[in-house]
Amino acid sequence: MTDPVPQTDDVRLADWRVRMSLASTANYLYKADRAGIMAPLVKTDGVVFPYTPTINTSYIANYDGVLPTHTNYRIQQYMNSAVEQVNITADFTAQDTFEANYLLASIHFFKAMTKMFYGQDENPTNGTPPPLGFFFGLGAFQLDNHPVVITNFSYNLPNNVDYIRATNTDDASSTSNLNLIGGQLQPGGNRPPATFIDTADQAITYVPTKITITLTCVPVVSRNTISNDFSVKEYATGKLLRGSQNNKPGVW
């Protein structure tokens, strides 16, 4: 496996909220010519989690216990180390049309990230595995261009919260602007009258005002990185964690 395409935009490090983005050279999903209902993710370059998610990561070292004859204790022989699945639980809320559009786009993005390119796909060609996602957030030595693949995405549509209208469409001209609130605040804080538009021709969708999603991800570290870049000495200093600074994927 070759190295995932690195991302080097330092702006993403200035915002310490957790974010999942596509590779900088990607031309699919929200980076496609027709972003459709994922259009709200263009400005934020992926999904920005509006509330700090719970992130569970497990690092393991495997040993094989050998029991020689006539001994009281096992002889532990090291086998290998690994980074286990990364489990993420996150809350999203939607209090207006903009947030509803963003929530709908985020849900659809995570669903699409579990799909391989297939059938009529040409670029990437059909048969290409699901896309890599790149995590940013919580500062330089937490998540900095750390690549993952999503193995499970789940969410529930609760029956004990209100639902709000989203106005995303599958049209390439879809934007993330508010459709039901007119203009900007004038001096003095007076809001102009709301301009309600005719939604007869729009694809109306309803999303919950509060929702919890869960992601199960597998960290990705290429063979090239393991063989040519990795050392415990460099890892211990924290240098290998800083993907953006090294112009490479961050090492889990």
Secondary structure, 3 states (H helix, E strand, C coil): CCCCCCCCCCHHHHCCCCEEECCCCCCCHHHCCCCHHHHHHCCCCCEECCCCCEEECCEEEEEEEECCCCCCCCEEEEEEEEECCEEEEEEEECCCHHHHHHHHHHHHHHHHCCCCCCCCCECCECCCCCCCEEEEECCCCCEEEEEEEEEEEEECCCCCCCEEEECCCCCCCCCCCCCCCCCCCCCCCCCCCCCCCCCCCCCCEEEECEEEEEEEEEECCCHHHHHHCCCHHHHHHCHHHCHHHHCCCCCC
